[in-house]
Amino acid sequence: DAMRREVGLGPLLAGLEGPDLVYVAVQDEGGLLAASPGAATATASGRDALPGIADVEKGGETPGRIADRDGRPVFEVAAPLELADGTHAVVRIALDAGDLVNLRRVIDRRMAAMSAVLGAAVLLGVALAWVLVRGARRREEYRAQIRRQEQEARHWQSLGQMAATVAHEVRNPLNTIGMALQRLGRE
């Protein structure tokens, strides 16, 4: 027992410390078997949101999760471990996830900004399409108005030509009658 206390799993895990390592814990269904100093925040698998030992053994390694341990964001992962006596346990490792959480916030802000820019671009595209359609409609109305004005001008021009022709045709007989009357008046 004394030797195990000096070189066993507990002392090895107790020596694991670092700025990013929150804890390493080995636990079975009965609770913690060995842990690093920060494992006081780790709870037994039955009361924890991480999968239990049976779940970890069935599926192998489990995907990690971000959790809050004593107000500190940590990334936890669990994996099955077969002990020397043939029993099964779970190794749980928690790393500091502060940078990961900050990165997620930055990504979320960038995604929100990109969504806003994309939304603005879509709105701008819709507005531009509306302006282009409106301009095309106005141009078509203007062309139709010009065609009507040209048609009206041609109408008045042909009416003027017809009046000139009628006047010419009426003037010729009147001139003839006028000349005949002048001649009769002289004679």
RAGIVEN-V721057 format. One record per backbone hydrogen bond with DSSP energy under -0.5 kcal/mol. NH is the residue of the N-H (numbers start at 1). CO is the residue of the C=O. E is the energy in kcal/mol with one decimal. If there is no record, write none. Layout:
nh=NH co=CO e=E
nh=NH co=CO e=E
This chain:
nh=5 co=1 e=-2.3
nh=6 co=2 e=-1.3
nh=7 co=3 e=-3.0
nh=8 co=4 e=-2.0
nh=12 co=8 e=-1.7
nh=13 co=9 e=-2.7
nh=14 co=10 e=-2.5
nh=15 co=11 e=-1.3
nh=16 co=13 e=-1.4
nh=17 co=15 e=-0.9
nh=18 co=21 e=-0.6
nh=22 co=20 e=-0.7
nh=22 co=94 e=-2.4
nh=23 co=94 e=-1.5
nh=25 co=92 e=-2.8
nh=26 co=34 e=-3.3
nh=27 co=90 e=-2.4
nh=28 co=31 e=-2.4
nh=31 co=28 e=-1.4
nh=33 co=26 e=-3.6
nh=34 co=26 e=-1.7
nh=36 co=24 e=-2.4
nh=39 co=36 e=-2.0
nh=40 co=37 e=-0.7
nh=41 co=38 e=-1.1
nh=42 co=39 e=-1.6
nh=47 co=44 e=-1.4
nh=48 co=44 e=-0.6
nh=48 co=45 e=-0.6
nh=56 co=52 e=-2.2
nh=57 co=53 e=-2.6
nh=58 co=54 e=-1.8
nh=59 co=55 e=-2.0
nh=60 co=56 e=-1.2
nh=62 co=78 e=-1.9
nh=65 co=76 e=-2.1
nh=67 co=65 e=-0.6
nh=67 co=74 e=-2.9
nh=69 co=67 e=-0.6
nh=69 co=72 e=-2.8
nh=70 co=68 e=-0.6
nh=72 co=69 e=-1.2
nh=74 co=67 e=-2.9
nh=75 co=95 e=-3.0
nh=76 co=65 e=-2.9
nh=76 co=74 e=-0.6
nh=77 co=93 e=-1.9
nh=79 co=91 e=-1.8
nh=81 co=89 e=-2.5
nh=83 co=81 e=-0.6
nh=83 co=87 e=-3.0
nh=86 co=83 e=-1.9
nh=89 co=81 e=-3.1
nh=90 co=27 e=-2.9
nh=91 co=79 e=-2.9
nh=92 co=25 e=-3.4
nh=92 co=90 e=-0.6
nh=93 co=77 e=-2.4
nh=94 co=23 e=-2.8
nh=95 co=75 e=-2.5
nh=96 co=20 e=-3.8
nh=97 co=73 e=-2.7
nh=101 co=97 e=-3.1
nh=102 co=98 e=-2.5
nh=103 co=99 e=-2.7
nh=104 co=100 e=-2.5
nh=105 co=101 e=-2.3
nh=106 co=102 e=-2.5
nh=107 co=103 e=-2.8
nh=108 co=104 e=-2.9
nh=109 co=105 e=-2.8
nh=110 co=106 e=-2.7
nh=111 co=107 e=-2.9
nh=112 co=108 e=-2.4
nh=113 co=109 e=-2.7
nh=114 co=110 e=-3.1
nh=115 co=111 e=-2.6
nh=116 co=112 e=-2.4
nh=117 co=113 e=-2.8
nh=118 co=114 e=-2.9
nh=119 co=115 e=-2.9
nh=120 co=116 e=-2.8
nh=121 co=117 e=-2.7
nh=122 co=118 e=-2.5
nh=123 co=119 e=-2.8
nh=124 co=120 e=-2.9
nh=125 co=121 e=-2.6
nh=126 co=122 e=-2.7
nh=127 co=123 e=-2.9
nh=128 co=124 e=-2.9
nh=129 co=125 e=-2.6
nh=130 co=126 e=-2.5
nh=131 co=127 e=-2.6
nh=132 co=128 e=-2.8
nh=133 co=129 e=-2.7
nh=134 co=130 e=-2.7
nh=135 co=131 e=-2.8
nh=136 co=132 e=-2.6
nh=137 co=133 e=-2.5
nh=138 co=134 e=-2.6
nh=139 co=135 e=-2.7
nh=140 co=136 e=-2.3
nh=141 co=137 e=-2.4
nh=142 co=138 e=-2.7
nh=143 co=139 e=-2.7
nh=144 co=140 e=-2.4
nh=145 co=141 e=-2.4
nh=146 co=142 e=-2.6
nh=147 co=143 e=-2.6
nh=148 co=144 e=-2.4
nh=149 co=145 e=-2.6
nh=150 co=146 e=-2.8
nh=151 co=147 e=-2.6
nh=152 co=148 e=-2.7
nh=153 co=149 e=-2.7
nh=154 co=150 e=-2.6
nh=155 co=151 e=-2.3
nh=156 co=152 e=-2.8
nh=157 co=153 e=-2.6
nh=158 co=154 e=-2.9
nh=159 co=155 e=-2.3
nh=160 co=156 e=-2.5
nh=161 co=157 e=-2.5
nh=162 co=158 e=-2.4
nh=163 co=159 e=-2.4
nh=164 co=160 e=-2.6
nh=165 co=161 e=-2.5
nh=166 co=162 e=-2.8
nh=167 co=163 e=-2.9
nh=168 co=164 e=-2.5
nh=169 co=165 e=-2.8
nh=170 co=166 e=-2.5
nh=171 co=167 e=-2.7
nh=172 co=168 e=-2.0
nh=173 co=169 e=-1.0
nh=174 co=170 e=-1.9
nh=175 co=171 e=-3.3
nh=176 co=172 e=-2.3
nh=177 co=173 e=-2.9
nh=178 co=174 e=-3.4
nh=179 co=175 e=-3.0
nh=180 co=176 e=-2.4
nh=181 co=177 e=-2.6
nh=182 co=178 e=-2.2
nh=183 co=179 e=-2.3
nh=184 co=180 e=-2.6
nh=185 co=181 e=-2.5
nh=186 co=182 e=-1.7
nh=187 co=183 e=-2.5
